[in-house]
C-alpha cells in the first residue's frame, strides 16, 4: 500500500513540474535559425541569408574546451562589428557592453571597444565549408561566436540566438 502511494505522489509531482515548466517558459524566445540583435530597445532579426550577405571573414582556429572535445577548423562568418553596424551604424554610442546569449541560456560579453576596434570576434556560420549544425542535431550552430585571439573557448558561444548592446 505504501509503495502505491509513493508512486502516485511521484506521478503527481512529475505532472506538477511539467505544468510549471510549460507555464514558465520564455514567450519571446528567438526562432531557431534566426539571430536577434537588440540595440536601444529596437530588435532586428537576421536570417542565415541576411548574415551570409554581409562581408565574410575566415580564419583557422582550434577552440580549446575543458568540458567538451576541442573543435578545430576553418571558421567562416561575419565580424561582430560588421553585423552590429548593419543593424545600427551608431551601435557603439548605445552602450558599453555587447552581450551574446545562446539558446541554452549561456551568456558571454564583450566590451564595446573590443568589438569596435578588433576584427577577431566573428559570428561564425560555417566550419570547413560546412554548416555548424543546430542544437537539435548535436551541432554548435547555426551561429557561433568565435574569438580568434582567445586561447580557450570560454567566450566562443555556440547556439547563438541573441546579441544585445547594453
C-alpha positions as CSV (number, residue, x, y, z in Angstrom):
1,X,0.0,0.0,0.0
2,X,2.8,2.5,0.9
3,X,4.6,1.7,-2.4
4,X,1.4,2.5,-4.3
5,X,1.1,5.9,-2.5
6,X,4.7,6.8,-3.2
7,X,4.3,6.0,-6.9
8,X,1.1,8.1,-7.1
9,X,2.8,11.0,-5.3
10,X,5.8,10.8,-7.7
11,X,3.5,10.8,-10.7
12,X,1.6,13.9,-9.4
13,X,4.9,15.7,-8.6
14,X,6.2,15.0,-12.2
15,X,2.9,16.3,-13.6
16,X,3.2,19.5,-11.5
17,X,6.8,20.1,-12.6
18,X,5.9,19.6,-16.2
19,X,3.0,22.1,-16.0
20,X,5.1,24.7,-14.1
21,X,7.9,24.3,-16.7
22,X,5.4,24.9,-19.5
23,X,3.9,27.9,-17.8
24,X,7.3,29.5,-17.0
25,X,8.8,29.0,-20.5
26,X,10.1,32.2,-22.1
27,X,7.5,33.6,-24.5
28,X,9.8,35.7,-26.6
29,X,12.4,33.0,-27.5
30,X,14.0,33.7,-30.8
31,X,13.2,31.4,-33.7
32,X,16.0,28.8,-34.0
33,X,18.0,29.7,-37.1
34,X,17.4,33.4,-36.7
35,X,19.6,35.8,-34.8
36,X,18.0,38.7,-32.8
37,X,20.0,41.9,-32.3
38,X,18.8,44.4,-29.7
39,X,20.1,47.9,-29.7
40,X,18.4,50.7,-27.6
41,X,15.2,48.8,-27.3
42,X,14.9,48.0,-31.0
43,X,15.1,44.4,-32.2
44,X,16.5,43.4,-35.5
45,X,16.0,39.8,-36.8
46,X,18.7,38.4,-39.1
47,X,18.3,35.1,-41.0
48,X,21.1,33.0,-42.2
49,X,20.7,34.5,-45.7
50,X,20.9,38.1,-44.2
51,X,24.1,37.3,-42.4
52,X,25.7,35.5,-45.3
53,X,25.1,38.6,-47.5
54,X,27.5,40.6,-45.2
55,X,31.3,40.6,-45.9
56,X,32.7,37.3,-44.7
57,X,35.9,36.6,-42.8
58,X,37.7,33.3,-42.5
59,X,40.4,32.0,-40.1
60,X,41.8,28.8,-38.8
61,X,41.2,28.2,-35.1
62,X,41.2,25.5,-32.5
63,X,38.7,26.2,-29.8
64,X,40.1,24.6,-26.6
65,X,37.5,23.4,-24.1
66,X,37.8,21.8,-20.7
67,X,34.3,20.3,-20.8
68,X,33.9,19.2,-24.4
69,X,36.0,18.0,-27.3
70,X,38.2,20.7,-28.9
71,X,37.0,21.9,-32.2
72,X,39.5,22.8,-34.9
73,X,38.9,24.1,-38.4
74,X,38.4,27.0,-40.8
75,X,35.7,29.2,-39.4
76,X,33.7,31.4,-41.8
77,X,31.4,34.2,-40.6
78,X,30.9,37.9,-40.3
79,X,32.7,40.1,-37.8
80,X,30.5,41.0,-34.9
81,X,31.4,44.7,-35.6
82,X,30.0,44.4,-39.2
83,X,26.9,42.7,-38.0
84,X,26.2,45.4,-35.4
85,X,26.9,48.1,-38.0
86,X,24.4,46.5,-40.3
87,X,21.7,46.7,-37.6
88,X,22.6,50.2,-36.4
89,X,25.6,52.2,-37.5
90,X,25.5,54.1,-34.2
91,X,25.5,51.0,-32.0
92,X,28.8,52.0,-30.3
93,X,27.1,55.0,-28.8
94,X,24.2,52.9,-27.3
95,X,26.0,51.1,-24.5
96,X,29.3,49.8,-23.1
97,X,28.9,46.0,-23.4
98,X,27.8,43.6,-26.1
99,X,26.1,40.6,-24.6
100,X,25.7,37.4,-26.5
101,X,23.1,34.8,-25.5
102,X,22.8,31.2,-26.5
103,X,19.6,29.0,-26.9
104,X,20.6,27.1,-23.7
105,X,20.9,30.3,-21.6
106,X,24.7,30.6,-21.8
107,X,25.9,34.3,-21.8
108,X,29.2,35.9,-22.9
109,X,30.0,39.5,-23.1
110,X,32.5,41.9,-24.8
111,X,33.5,45.5,-24.1
112,X,32.2,47.7,-26.9
113,X,35.7,49.0,-27.6
114,X,36.9,45.4,-28.1
115,X,34.1,44.7,-30.7
116,X,34.5,48.1,-32.4
117,X,38.3,48.0,-32.9
118,X,39.0,44.4,-33.4
119,X,38.1,42.0,-36.2
120,X,38.9,38.9,-34.3
121,X,35.3,38.3,-33.0
122,X,33.1,36.7,-35.6
123,X,29.6,35.3,-35.8
124,X,30.5,32.0,-37.5
125,X,28.1,30.0,-39.6
126,X,30.5,27.5,-41.3
127,X,33.4,25.3,-40.3
128,X,35.5,23.8,-43.0
129,X,32.8,25.0,-45.5
130,X,30.0,23.1,-43.7
131,X,27.1,24.2,-41.6
132,X,27.7,24.3,-37.8
133,X,24.5,22.3,-37.4
134,X,21.9,23.1,-34.7
135,X,21.4,22.2,-31.1
136,X,18.7,19.7,-32.2
137,X,21.2,17.7,-34.3
138,X,24.1,18.0,-31.8
139,X,25.8,20.8,-33.8
140,X,27.3,24.0,-32.5
141,X,25.2,26.5,-34.5
142,X,23.6,27.6,-36.7
143,X,25.5,30.6,-35.4
144,X,28.5,30.7,-33.0
145,X,30.7,33.4,-31.6
146,X,34.4,32.6,-32.3
147,X,37.1,34.8,-30.8
148,X,40.3,34.4,-32.8
149,X,42.7,35.6,-30.1
150,X,41.2,33.7,-27.2
151,X,43.3,30.7,-26.3
152,X,40.4,28.9,-24.7
153,X,36.7,28.8,-25.8
154,X,35.1,30.4,-22.8
155,X,33.6,33.2,-24.9
156,X,33.0,31.1,-28.0
157,X,29.3,31.0,-27.6
158,X,27.6,28.2,-29.6
159,X,23.9,28.1,-30.4
160,X,24.0,31.9,-30.5
161,X,20.5,33.3,-30.7
162,X,20.6,36.9,-29.3
163,X,23.1,39.8,-29.3
164,X,22.3,42.9,-27.2
165,X,24.2,46.2,-26.9
166,X,23.8,47.3,-23.2
